[in-house]
Amino acid sequence: MAGRLKQPTGRYGGRSAEERQAERRRRFLDAALQVFGDRPGFRSATVAALSEAAGLSTRQFYEEFRTLEDVLAALHLQVNDWAEQAALTALAEAGELPLAERAAAVFRAYAADVTADPRRIRITFVEIIGVSPALEEQRLARRARWVDLICAEADAAAARGEAAARDYRIAATAFIGSVNGLLHDWSAGRVDATLDQVVEELVRQLLGILRPSGWSPEAHRVRPPGSGPLPSRGSPRGE
């Protein structure tokens, strides 16, 4: 959200006004990651303290933002963007792998990104909670993006015969809650496991959703009309 003070225009020091604005914004967000994500935390922060941490003035703060809540909102989106990009990059690189390996690659990339800096986890899972209706709506909207991603990939896997064909939205929503809770508890030292073990558990949960008990590619393969039953596993000709 734009600040309430008029921003400077023209070139200064060889940089345009847009470049200087982007640099100031980056410095405020970097400072917010430290101030909000560590101590004192968002609820105890002040504009003066954040500006000091950024090495900028309070006037410059109000050129970029209206309130500290605006900074938290921008930082929350940034942290989620980093994690989403890590997951999408891994997904693109693992596109030809079997489902289990593909899921493991994506979750390994996501988990590595969000746990690389404990402050990111605190912003995503702690500081954003209960601040205001607007931030709660933003939090739920970003979570919905993760649900949409899982549903899209689950549907694609089902179309390839790698997973059961069903509506995955409720299951994906529940699974995202499990991901968030487990990674938060692990980062807080409440789960005695390595990050690889955490990822392995998440992949097992996801595969259990995609491939429920009793499901098999052969049993759920779509057959052309009039083609007859699928052949048994013991006989290529079904005899």
C-alpha positions as CSV (number, residue, x, y, z in Angstrom):
1,M,0.0,0.0,0.0
2,A,1.4,3.4,-0.9
3,G,2.4,5.8,1.8
4,R,0.5,8.9,2.6
5,L,3.2,11.5,1.9
6,K,4.2,12.7,-1.5
7,Q,7.2,10.8,-2.8
8,P,10.1,12.5,-4.5
9,T,10.5,12.5,-8.3
10,G,13.4,12.8,-10.7
11,R,16.9,11.3,-10.6
12,Y,19.3,11.6,-7.7
13,G,22.7,10.0,-7.3
14,G,22.3,8.3,-10.7
15,R,19.1,6.5,-9.7
16,S,15.5,7.2,-10.6
17,A,12.7,7.9,-8.1
18,E,11.3,4.5,-8.7
19,E,14.7,2.8,-8.0
20,R,15.1,4.8,-4.8
21,Q,11.6,3.9,-3.7
22,A,12.2,0.2,-4.4
23,E,15.4,0.3,-2.4
24,R,13.6,2.0,0.6
25,R,10.8,-0.5,0.5
26,R,13.3,-3.4,0.4
27,R,15.1,-1.9,3.4
28,F,11.9,-1.5,5.4
29,L,10.9,-5.1,4.6
30,D,14.3,-6.5,5.5
31,A,14.1,-4.6,8.8
32,A,10.6,-5.8,9.4
33,L,11.7,-9.4,9.0
34,Q,14.1,-8.8,11.9
35,V,11.8,-6.7,14.1
36,F,8.6,-8.6,13.5
37,G,10.1,-12.1,13.0
38,D,12.3,-12.0,16.1
39,R,12.1,-9.6,19.0
40,P,10.2,-7.5,19.9
41,G,7.7,-8.9,17.4
42,F,5.0,-7.0,15.5
43,R,2.8,-6.2,18.5
44,S,5.6,-4.4,20.3
45,A,7.2,-2.7,17.3
46,T,7.0,1.0,16.6
47,V,7.5,3.1,13.4
48,A,10.5,4.7,15.0
49,A,12.1,1.4,15.9
50,L,11.5,-0.1,12.5
51,S,12.8,3.0,10.7
52,E,15.9,2.9,12.9
53,A,16.5,-0.7,12.0
54,A,16.1,0.1,8.3
55,G,18.5,3.0,8.6
56,L,15.8,5.3,7.3
57,S,13.7,8.1,8.7
58,T,10.1,8.0,9.9
59,R,9.2,10.4,7.1
60,Q,10.6,7.9,4.6
61,F,8.5,5.2,6.3
62,Y,5.3,7.2,5.6
63,E,6.3,7.7,2.0
64,E,6.1,4.0,1.6
65,F,3.5,2.8,4.1
66,R,0.6,4.0,6.1
67,T,0.9,1.8,9.2
68,L,3.0,-1.1,10.6
69,E,0.1,-3.4,9.6
70,D,0.8,-2.5,6.0
71,V,4.4,-3.5,6.4
72,L,3.4,-6.9,8.0
73,A,0.9,-7.5,5.2
74,A,3.6,-6.9,2.5
75,L,6.2,-9.0,4.4
76,H,3.7,-11.9,4.7
77,L,3.1,-11.8,1.0
78,Q,6.8,-11.7,0.3
79,V,7.6,-14.7,2.5
80,N,4.8,-16.7,0.9
81,D,6.0,-15.6,-2.6
82,W,9.5,-17.0,-1.8
83,A,8.1,-20.3,-0.7
84,E,5.7,-20.6,-3.6
85,Q,8.4,-19.9,-6.1
86,A,10.6,-22.5,-4.5
87,A,7.8,-25.1,-4.7
88,L,6.9,-24.2,-8.3
89,T,10.6,-24.4,-9.4
90,A,11.0,-27.8,-7.9
91,L,7.7,-28.9,-9.5
92,A,8.9,-27.8,-12.9
93,E,12.2,-29.6,-12.5
94,A,10.6,-32.8,-11.2
95,G,7.8,-32.9,-13.9
96,E,8.9,-36.3,-15.4
97,L,9.5,-38.1,-12.1
98,P,7.0,-40.6,-10.6
99,L,4.4,-39.1,-8.2
100,A,6.1,-40.0,-5.0
101,E,9.4,-38.6,-6.1
102,R,7.7,-35.5,-7.5
103,A,5.9,-34.8,-4.3
104,A,9.1,-35.3,-2.2
105,A,11.0,-32.9,-4.4
106,V,8.3,-30.2,-4.1
107,F,7.9,-30.5,-0.3
108,R,11.7,-30.7,0.2
109,A,12.0,-27.4,-1.7
110,Y,9.1,-25.8,0.2
111,A,10.3,-26.9,3.6
112,A,13.8,-25.9,3.0
113,D,12.7,-22.4,2.0
114,V,10.3,-21.7,4.9
115,T,12.6,-23.2,7.5
116,A,15.8,-21.6,6.2
117,D,15.1,-18.6,8.4
118,P,13.0,-19.1,11.6
119,R,11.8,-15.5,11.2
120,R,9.9,-16.5,8.1
121,I,8.0,-19.1,10.0
122,R,7.1,-16.7,12.7
123,I,5.8,-14.2,10.2
124,T,3.7,-16.8,8.4
125,F,2.4,-18.8,11.3
126,V,2.5,-16.5,14.4
127,E,2.7,-12.8,13.9
128,I,0.0,-12.7,11.2
129,I,-2.6,-14.3,13.4
130,G,-5.3,-12.2,15.0
131,V,-4.0,-8.8,13.9
132,S,-7.1,-7.6,12.0
133,P,-9.9,-8.9,9.7
134,A,-8.0,-7.6,6.7
135,L,-4.8,-9.6,7.5
136,E,-6.9,-12.7,8.4
137,E,-8.5,-12.5,5.0
138,Q,-5.1,-12.2,3.4
139,R,-3.8,-15.2,5.3
140,L,-6.7,-17.3,4.3
141,A,-6.4,-16.1,0.7
142,R,-2.8,-17.2,0.5
143,R,-3.6,-20.5,2.1
144,A,-6.3,-21.0,-0.5
145,R,-3.6,-20.6,-3.2
146,W,-1.7,-23.5,-1.7
147,V,-5.0,-25.5,-1.7
148,D,-5.6,-24.6,-5.3
149,L,-2.0,-25.8,-6.2
150,I,-2.5,-29.1,-4.5
151,C,-5.9,-29.7,-6.1
152,A,-4.5,-28.8,-9.6
153,E,-1.6,-31.2,-9.2
154,A,-3.9,-33.9,-7.7
155,D,-6.3,-33.6,-10.6
156,A,-3.4,-33.8,-13.1
157,A,-2.1,-36.9,-11.3
158,A,-5.5,-38.5,-11.5
159,A,-5.7,-37.8,-15.2
160,R,-2.4,-39.6,-15.7
161,G,-3.7,-42.6,-13.7
162,E,-1.3,-41.9,-10.8
163,A,-4.0,-41.0,-8.2
164,A,-7.7,-41.5,-7.5
165,A,-10.2,-39.3,-9.3
166,R,-12.1,-37.3,-6.8
167,D,-12.8,-33.8,-5.4
168,Y,-9.7,-33.0,-3.4
169,R,-10.6,-29.6,-2.0
170,I,-11.6,-30.6,1.5
171,A,-8.6,-33.1,1.8
172,A,-6.2,-30.5,0.4
173,T,-7.4,-27.9,2.9
174,A,-7.0,-30.3,5.8
175,F,-3.5,-31.3,4.5
176,I,-2.3,-27.7,4.3
177,G,-3.3,-27.3,8.0
178,S,-1.2,-30.4,8.8
179,V,1.8,-28.9,6.8
180,N,1.6,-25.6,8.6
181,G,1.2,-27.1,12.1
182,L,4.0,-29.7,11.6
183,L,6.5,-27.2,10.2
184,H,5.7,-24.7,12.9
185,D,6.1,-27.2,15.7
186,W,9.3,-28.6,14.2
187,S,10.8,-25.1,14.0
188,A,9.9,-24.5,17.6
189,G,11.7,-27.6,18.7
190,R,8.6,-29.5,19.6
191,V,9.1,-32.3,17.1
192,D,12.1,-34.5,17.6
193,A,13.0,-35.2,13.9
194,T,15.2,-34.1,11.1
195,L,13.7,-31.9,8.4
196,D,14.0,-34.8,6.0
197,Q,11.9,-37.0,8.3
198,V,9.3,-34.2,8.5
199,V,9.2,-34.0,4.7
200,E,8.9,-37.8,4.4
201,E,6.0,-37.8,6.8
202,L,4.2,-35.1,4.8
203,V,4.8,-37.0,1.6
204,R,3.3,-40.2,3.2
205,Q,0.2,-38.2,4.3
206,L,-0.2,-36.7,0.8
207,L,0.2,-40.1,-1.0
208,G,-2.4,-41.6,1.4
209,I,-4.8,-38.9,0.3
210,L,-4.0,-39.4,-3.4
211,R,-4.0,-43.2,-3.2
212,P,-6.5,-44.4,-0.6
213,S,-6.6,-48.0,0.6
214,G,-7.9,-50.2,-2.1
215,W,-7.1,-47.9,-5.0
216,S,-4.9,-49.1,-7.8
217,P,-4.2,-47.7,-11.3
218,E,-5.6,-50.9,-12.9
219,A,-8.8,-50.9,-10.8
220,H,-9.5,-47.3,-11.6
221,R,-8.3,-47.1,-15.2
222,V,-10.9,-45.6,-17.6
223,R,-11.9,-48.2,-20.2
224,P,-13.4,-47.4,-23.6
225,P,-17.1,-48.4,-24.0
226,G,-17.5,-52.1,-25.0
227,S,-13.9,-53.0,-24.3
228,G,-14.7,-55.5,-21.6
229,P,-13.1,-55.9,-18.2
230,L,-9.5,-55.2,-17.4
231,P,-7.2,-58.2,-17.7
232,S,-6.1,-59.8,-14.4
233,R,-2.6,-59.2,-13.2
234,G,-1.8,-62.8,-13.5
235,S,-2.6,-63.1,-17.2
236,P,-1.8,-60.5,-19.9
237,R,-4.8,-61.7,-21.8
238,G,-7.2,-61.9,-18.9
239,E,-7.6,-65.6,-19.3
